[in-house]
Amino acid sequence: MGLAPFFDRARQSAAQVLRDFDPGAFEKRLDEVTVTIAFDTHAATCLEGVAALDLSTRLIARLYPRVRVLSLGGDHAHADELIVLLRAINPNVEIVDLPVGEDIVVVAGVTEAPAGRVIYMGSDRWIARVGTARPLGFGTSTNPFGAGAAACIAVANVFRAVFTGWLTRPDLDEDLTISLLNFATGEDAANGDLPTGMDIGLAQLVGVGAIGNAFVWAMSKLQCVAGHLHLIDHEQVELTNLQRYVLPTMADEGAVKVDVAVAAMQGGGISATAFRSTWAEYVQDPAHRACELVAVALDTARDRVQVQSSLPRRIVNSWTQAGDLGISRHEFDGEDACLACLYLPDSARRNEDEIVLEELGFPPEQKMEIRSMLHFGTPVSEHFARLVASQLGIAVDVLLPFVGLPLRAFRQKAICGNAIMRAKDGGGADVEVPMAFQSALAGVMLAAEVVASGSVLRSAPVRGRTTIDLMRRLPGHISYPARKGTNGTARCICQDADYLDVYRDKYSA
């Protein structure tokens, strides 16, 4: 079976969304299925169709070991391109000419699929369409947002079709229409052309991880929109990242994340500059302190609050979590919640040393040692690795490759990187790892909001939060208000007079 080199991470993601998860049964189910990517000449010759095929292929390659690429109109050259992409992401993937076992088919275009359980995807500018009854077709625009969203939702439907018996609500989206212009569904879904000569100006993307990758993917497809992005992230691409990052292939392991992202932006209308740094390091430069629009694709509440405390004029935030994904919109001085409002703690938070202590299985009396190692960046010794292996009951060989790294990096690779999970053969859900299609949709939505919020297309502003659960059929309403404060108390920085004075002085011009 053609499982990807990073399959352990994919298995860990699935464990968080499937009931009664069993690793052996999960692999067996994957071996029973052929996922077919089918398209016709209509899809292969319009930019929206090509974009949807590209993203859906990138997502399918990250989980499914057996794939068929089926041209419904004789376009074998484009089929070959998709096969090359599949193999670049998963060199072990089995490419078949005929379905082996159950056939689940994703169709792009205006042609009906010949057989199998079929999921159709289509788009028209800002609008994504997914259904099971008939081909949906694509528009002729250069707008990638509807196409990108359609790809993510279609691949989520593939997952629900494959694992029907393991999901609480496995129904497919039989006839879905959703707009990434006003984030409404059905008849309320708004649409329009991108304005001629549109320029989004300068925007910052902080965090080029799974969501940030999809953000960059969408922005790279914009041909007729100008602007400039600052891409901010200090990390490199790890093997386990490939489970849900849509841009890198196996050849990019070890590359700098922002460099991969800048390379992906080449040739589009929007240019990009890489900043290999944290947000705190980025805003130390006086030229970077007055930010008009920041797109946030970070992992932790602390990092999000840090971005808000640097007082950008506007923020668009994105997230994935066990139950849903989404974006939220924030201004600091107004009635709606700022970004920090959404992440105010409702109880005491554990310190980092306490979290690491528990993860590594050490007793409480070693907390000061852990705290010191974190503070000073102390490299992990072989003796320390052997202690961790002993405490967790795993072979030390699993941890020896990470000896010499600072403790934070050791934790990232051993715990977050799934080495310990793999050694325990659990595929468990101790570390939250979204499915690739969840992170990708959040990133496409984030990019769409950055472009749409600065356009004249919206008849009314979209405020608050937009939330989607891809493990169930989409409901009729997905956007909700977000008000300031928690429990009626004024604890957030956006309700502090000093912060408000600084913000108002900063943007008074």
Secondary structure, DSSP 4 states (H G I P E B T S, - for coil): ----TTHHHHHHHHHTTSTT--HHHHHHHHHTEEEEEEE-HHHHTSHHHHHHHHHHHHHHTTT-SEEEEEESSS-HHHHHHHHHHHHHH-TT-EE-SS--SEEEEEEESSS--SSSEEEEEEEETTEEEEESSS---B-SSS--HHHHHHHHHHHHHHHHHHTGGG-SS----SEEEEETTT--BGGG----PPPTT-EEEEEEEE--SHHHHHHHHHHHT-SS-EEEEEEE---BPPGGGGGT-SS--GGGTTSBHHHHHHHHTTTSSEEEEEE-S-HHHHTTSGGGSS-SEEEE--S-HHHHHHHHHT--SEEEEEEE-SS-EEEEEEESSSSB--HHHHT--SSPPPPHHHHHHHHTT--GGGHHHHHHHHHHTPBPPHHHHHHHHHHHT--GGGTGGGTTSBHHHHHIIIIITSHHHHHHT----SS----HHHHHHHHHHHHHHHHHTTSS--SS---SEEEE-TTS---S--EE--BS-BTTB--SGGG-HHHHHHHHHHT--
